[in-house]
Amino acid sequence: MARLASLAKCGYFPCPPAVVDLACQYLKPAGKKVSILDPCCGEGLAARRLADNLGVPPSMVYGVELDIERGRAATEHLGNVLAPASFDGT
């Protein structure tokens, strides 16, 4: 069972920018057609940073977010957002 604090935040724990930058050091996209899917995108900041660092255009970045307010914020940062929705439901 999830802790109460986690339930109150709907399990929202954003990825720190430094962690995204570290991941980018190890990710090497193969080919020109690369897509990014963030199944729990929050406000879309991590996926956007990842896309920017890897040279992936916004039209090829997808996000799914459970919370409607975070989903609205994500639409400002990502190309395609489905919210409110669960990844399992999509």
N, C-alpha and C positions, 0 to 999 in steps of 0.2 A: 504494500500500500504506500502511496506517495505521501511525503510529509505535507503538512498543512501549508507551509510556505510555498512549496512547489505547486500545490493545487491552486493557490491564490494567484499565482503567476501563470497558470495554465501550462506549467512546465517550461516557461520561457527563460532560457539562460543563453544570452547572446555570446557568440564567439568573439573573443578579443581580436582586434585588428592585427596584433603581433602574431597571433597563431595563424591567421589567414596568410600573412606574409611568409611565415615559415613554411607553410604547406606549399605555397607557390614555388619555393625553391626546389621542391621535389617533383612537382607536376610538370610534365613536358607533353603538351598535347601533340598527338600524331595526326598529321594532315591538317587541312584547312577547315573542314566542317566539324566544329566542336560545339557541343551544347552543354549547358550546366543546368542541373535540376536540383533545387534545394527543397526537400520534402517538408521542411519545417522552417521556413525562411524568416520568420520574425518580421523585422522591418526591412529586410532585404539588403542590409549593409554588408554582411559577409559575402554573399553571393555576388554583389556588385563589385566589391573590392577584388574578389577572385577573378571575375570576368575582366576587369580593367587590367590586372596584372598579367593575365594570360592572353589578352588581346581578343577576347570573345565578344562579338557585338551584342548589344542589348536585346536584339530580336531573337537571339539564341539562348537567352537566360530565362529559366522558368522557376517559379516558386509556388509553393502551396503553404497556406497559413491558416491555422485554426481560429485565431482571434481576428475579429473584423477590423478593429482599430489598427492593429499591427499590419493587417492585410492592406489597408488603405495607405499606410506609410510605405509599404513595400512596392505598391504600384508606382510610386515616385522614383524608385531606385532600380526596378527590374523591368524587363521587357514584357513579361507575361506572368500574371499572378492570378491564382485561383484562391479566393477567400470570401467568406469563411468556408473552409473545407478541411477535411482531414486527408492525409496522404492515403490512408487505407480506403477512404471513400472515393478516391479518384481512380 
